[in-house]
Amino acid sequence: MAIEKQVPWKAVLAFIVGNALKWYDFLVYRYLSVIIAKRFFPADNPVTSRLLTTVTFGVGLVARPNAGITIGVYAGRAGRTGALSFLILTMLVSTAMLAFLPTYSQVGILAPIIVICSRILQGISICGEFGSATALRIEYAPPGKRGFYGSWQMFSQSIGAFLATLMGALLTSVLTVEALSSRAWRIPFLLGLIIRPIGFHIRHNLQEPEIFLKETRHKRVSIAEIFRRYPAELFVAFALSAVTTIMVYAQIAYLPTYAVRSLKTSLNAPFIVLTVSLLVRMALVPYFGHLSDKIGRKVIMWVAPTLAGSPSIPGFTPASLRILTQYTSFMTF
């Protein structure tokens, strides 16, 4: 079946801006969890307060599997662009809930309830976005370049993580802990609200890929049929996704909190290190997407998790404190 030869620039821009902002909002909450815990989950024991904040972060993850399936089915039948436009509005609402959220001292138990609702909406938006946006990129890809075009999904996620990390580095370097705890923690969420309507406008005016329109006219496959016909493929896909997700959240989302609380680094130290590492990631993702088109997907999928997981355990040992401190001192100088 013929595939469109050229990808509209608006489609590429819509993918990158929309998906990057979603991951920016999703991760910046985790980065600021040490501060948010004091404002919305007060407790006599600070560890209990942080645990409650972390559990709230996990609520967004719990909502993701069902959201991915449900929105994926809808996008496969009604269209990718409509689903993606809806998802960016969902993220807009969830971000606004956090940006203007009253604290526990102002509204009591209602504050953590609003945080939980916001995280559920973020989880729905994030997971619904991944499958639909990746499928749309691949459908726009010319023959022999599906790996490269599909890699822009992870590239845009890297941009979102980079922006969230950069924001954390700037805030913790320029502002005091007291200023952040007071009102400055809202700044990252407010900035996300300003840019998001642009992404919605671009997505709302996108055209569906030609290959998608032809497929939907000829055949529709139910979820039950997919599970019945492709059980092994689904299991492998689930397993690979689980492995990479665990590594990403351990190394990117949790590391700043762990470094500050357990390794006793400065508040900005892990953000500086992650900012540099995410720049490297952004440069490598499209390259490996292109490489998968040349040598095959399986080689990349076997080698990448092994290389990515190998530094995880050493990164959470006290010995890493010396390396992190020395590296951060060099970057700051």
Long-range contacts (C-beta under 8 A, 24 or more apart in sequence): 1-211, 1-214, 1-215, 2-210, 2-211, 3-139, 3-140, 3-141, 3-142, 3-143, 3-209, 3-210, 3-211, 4-140, 4-142, 4-209, 4-210, 4-211, 5-142, 7-140, 7-141, 7-149, 8-206, 8-207, 10-202, 10-205, 10-206, 11-136, 11-140, 11-206, 12-152, 13-202, 14-84, 14-199, 14-202, 14-203, 14-206, 15-133, 15-136, 15-137, 15-152, 15-153, 15-156, 16-152, 16-155, 16-156, 16-159, 17-156, 17-195, 17-198, 17-199, 17-202, 18-84, 18-87, 18-88, 18-129, 18-133, 18-156, 18-199, 18-200, 18-202, 18-203, 19-129, 19-133, 19-153, 19-156, 19-157, 19-160, 20-156, 20-157, 20-159, 20-160, 20-163, 21-88, 21-91, 21-160, 21-192, 21-195, 21-196, 21-199, 22-87, 22-88, 22-91, 22-122, 22-125, 22-126, 22-129, 22-160, 23-126, 23-156, 23-157, 23-159, 23-160, 23-161, 23-164, 24-160, 24-161, 24-163, 24-164, 24-167, 24-188, 24-192, 25-91, 25-94, 25-95, 25-98, 25-122, 25-160, 25-164, 25-189, 25-192, 26-60, 26-122, 26-126, 26-160, 27-160, 27-161, 27-164, 27-165, 27-252, 27-253, 28-164, 28-167, 28-168, 28-188, 28-189, 28-192, 29-57, 29-98, 29-119, 29-122, 30-57, 30-253, 30-254, 30-256, 30-257, 31-164, 31-165, 31-167, 31-168, 31-253, 31-256, 31-271, 32-168, 32-180, 32-185, 32-188, 33-57, 33-257, 34-257, 34-260, 34-261, 35-177, 35-180, 35-181, 35-185, 36-115, 36-185, 38-181, 39-103, 39-104, 39-111, 39-181, 39-185, 40-101, 40-103, 40-104, 40-111, 40-112, 40-115, 41-104, 41-112, 42-104, 42-105, 50-257, 50-261, 52-112, 56-112, 56-115, 56-116, 56-119, 57-119, 57-253, 59-116, 59-119, 59-120, 59-123, 60-119, 60-120, 60-122, 60-123, 60-126, 61-123, 62-123, 63-119, 63-120, 63-123, 63-124, 63-127, 64-123, 64-124, 64-126, 64-127, 65-127, 67-123, 67-124, 67-125, 67-127, 67-128, 68-127, 68-128, 68-130, 68-131, 69-223, 70-128, 71-124, 71-127, 71-128, 71-131, 71-132, 72-128, 72-131, 72-132, 73-223, 75-128, 75-131, 75-132, 75-135, 76-135, 76-216, 76-220, 77-216, 77-220, 79-208, 79-212, 80-132, 80-133, 80-135, 80-136, 80-139, 80-208, 80-209, 80-212, 81-136, 81-203, 81-204, 81-206, 81-207, 81-208, 83-128, 83-132, 84-129, 84-132, 84-133, 84-136, 84-203, 85-200, 85-203, 85-204, 87-124, 87-125, 87-128, 87-129, 87-132, 88-125, 88-196, 88-199, 88-200, 88-203, 89-200, 90-121, 90-124, 90-125, 90-128, 91-121, 91-122, 91-125, 91-126, 91-196, 92-193, 92-196, 92-197, 92-200, 93-121, 94-118, 94-119, 94-121, 94-122, 94-125, 95-122, 95-189, 95-192, 95-193, 95-196, 96-189, 96-193, 97-121, 98-186, 98-189, 99-186, 99-189, 99-190, 99-192, 99-193, 100-186, 136-209, 136-212, 139-209, 139-211, 139-212, 140-209, 144-293, 145-290, 145-293, 146-293, 147-289, 147-290, 147-291, 147-292, 147-293, 147-297, 148-286, 148-289, 148-290, 148-292, 148-293, 149-289, 150-289, 151-285, 151-286, 151-288, 151-289, 151-290, 151-292, 152-286, 152-289, 154-285, 154-289, 155-282, 155-285, 155-286, 158-278, 158-281, 158-282, 158-285, 159-282, 161-252, 161-274, 161-278, 162-275, 162-278, 162-279, 162-282, 164-188, 165-252, 165-271, 165-274, 165-275, 165-278, 166-271, 166-275, 167-191, 168-256, 168-268, 168-271, 169-268, 169-271, 169-272, 169-275, 172-266, 172-267, 172-268, 172-271, 173-268, 177-267, 240-301, 240-305, 243-305, 243-309, 244-305, 244-308, 247-305, 247-308, 247-309, 247-312, 250-312, 250-316, 251-312, 251-315, 252-278, 255-315, 255-316, 258-316, 259-324, 263-318, 263-320, 263-321, 263-324, 264-321, 265-321, 265-324, 265-325, 265-328, 266-328, 268-328, 269-324, 269-325, 269-328, 270-324, 272-328, 272-331, 272-332, 273-324, 273-327, 273-328, 273-331, 276-331
